[in-house]
């Protein structure tokens, strides 16, 4: 029988990111899980650079407890920049 993958979907970033999706919808991304959903379903065609894959790996690692959610956020921001996705870093939540 295979190994079971344990994930935590309760991670949240203390400073969300507001992105403008290719469909011209504003989306607030607050967690590595939400970032993965954006990268899987709303990422621009042809914009899957190495930073995109690095951000996906970092988000998965954070969700599995093998990485930092802060690193995942930073890598997601880098991937957005490279893909020329407009974004705004939101104020820190307290």
C-alpha positions in Angstrom: 0.0 0.0 0.0 1.2 3.5 -0.8 2.2 6.3 1.6 -0.4 8.8 2.8 0.4 12.4 2.1 -0.5 14.7 5.0 -1.4 18.3 4.2 -2.4 21.3 6.2 -4.9 23.6 4.5 -5.0 26.0 7.5 -1.9 28.0 6.6 -2.4 31.6 5.9 -0.1 34.5 5.0 -0.1 37.5 7.3 0.1 39.7 4.2 -2.2 38.6 1.3 -1.6 39.3 -2.3 -4.2 40.8 -4.6 -3.7 39.7 -8.2 -5.3 40.6 -11.5 -6.1 37.3 -13.3 -5.9 36.9 -17.1 -9.7 37.0 -17.0 -9.6 40.5 -15.5 -10.8 39.4 -12.1 -9.2 40.6 -9.0 -8.4 37.8 -6.6 -7.0 38.0 -3.1 -4.6 35.1 -2.4 -4.2 34.4 1.3 -2.7 30.9 1.5 -0.4 28.5 -0.3 -3.5 26.4 -1.2 -5.1 29.5 -2.9 -1.8 30.2 -4.7 -1.7 26.6 -6.0 -5.3 27.0 -7.3 -4.4 30.3 -9.1 -1.3 28.6 -10.7 -3.4 25.6 -11.7 -6.5 27.3 -13.0 -5.8 31.0 -13.7 -2.2 31.2 -14.9 -1.6 32.9 -18.3 -0.9 30.5 -21.1 2.8 30.3 -22.0 3.9 31.9 -18.7 5.1 28.7 -16.9 8.7 29.8 -16.3 11.0 28.1 -13.8 9.8 30.4 -11.1 6.2 29.1 -11.6 7.4 25.5 -10.9 9.5 26.7 -8.0 6.5 28.5 -6.5 4.3 25.4 -7.0 6.9 23.2 -5.2 7.2 25.7 -2.4 3.4 25.8 -1.9 3.2 22.0 -1.8 6.1 21.8 0.6 4.4 24.4 2.9 1.1 22.5 2.8 2.9 19.2 3.6 4.8 20.7 6.5 8.1 20.4 4.7 8.6 24.1 3.9 7.8 27.6 5.0 4.6 29.4 4.0 6.6 32.6 3.9 9.0 31.1 1.3 6.0 29.9 -0.7 4.6 33.4 -0.7 7.9 35.0 -1.8 8.2 32.4 -4.6 4.6 33.1 -5.7 5.3 36.8 -5.9 8.4 36.1 -8.0 6.4 33.9 -10.3 3.7 36.6 -10.7 6.4 39.1 -11.6 8.0 36.8 -14.2 4.6 36.0 -15.7 3.8 39.8 -15.8 0.7 39.3 -13.6 -0.2 42.6 -12.0 -0.3 42.2 -8.2 -0.4 44.3 -5.1 1.0 43.3 -1.7 -1.8 43.9 0.8 -1.2 45.3 4.3 -0.2 42.9 7.0 -3.1 41.3 8.9 -3.0 41.5 12.6 
